[in-house]
Amino acid sequence: MFRRYANIIRTALAAALLTAVVALAITVSSLKKEKDRLAYNLEVEMSNSHDTQQTITYAELKEYFSKEIQTLKEHGVRPKNVENIINVQYRLIDTLLYRDTLIYVYDTVKSLRKANFDIRSQCWSVSGYVDSSDIYIDNFDFNDSITVALYKERRKCLFEKRKVKAIAISQCKGDTLHVYRNLKINK
């Protein structure tokens, strides 16, 4: 009878040992993945290639990107439902001169005391009036559509990890915009 209990105890100990080894292997694997993720994020930050995607946890999102969370909440988006955040910097500098319209306004001002103007383009419009030698702008409206896409960069080496990059394209100007943050949030 003692032999039977000894076999049961050995089997239970072997199962417990196997369970502990499997649990330890899973823990080591998850710690290695976390270490690799943090090392990759640091590499992207150090290389200043901000269009390359970094992976963060929801806790890191709450801790380091509170401004983005506040912006999402203001627009009715729950931060827990967000999978990616891409920040794009858009700067408009317009140096166009519409001579025909300005000559018309100048000729009108010479004969009148006040002249209204309304200049329209495909992407923007400016309206206001000229009073004697002063120009007043009532409305400046810029309307653009920006396309943001995530794509995987081609590998330079077979063993290299594929990088997910972001691109933002302005429909009006037809140029690409500067992506200064590309984050993927792990749930």
Buried (B, 14 or more C-beta within 10 A) or exposed (E): EEEEEEEEEEEEEEEEEEEEEEEEEEEEEEEEEEEEBBEBBEEBEEEEBBBBBBBBEEEBBEEEBEEBBEBBEEEEEEBEEBEEBBBBEEEEEEEEEEEEBBEEBEEBBEEEEEBEBEBEEEBBBBBBBBEEEEBEEEEEEEEBEEEBEBEEBEEEEEEEEEBBBBBBBBEBEEEEBEBEBBBBBEE
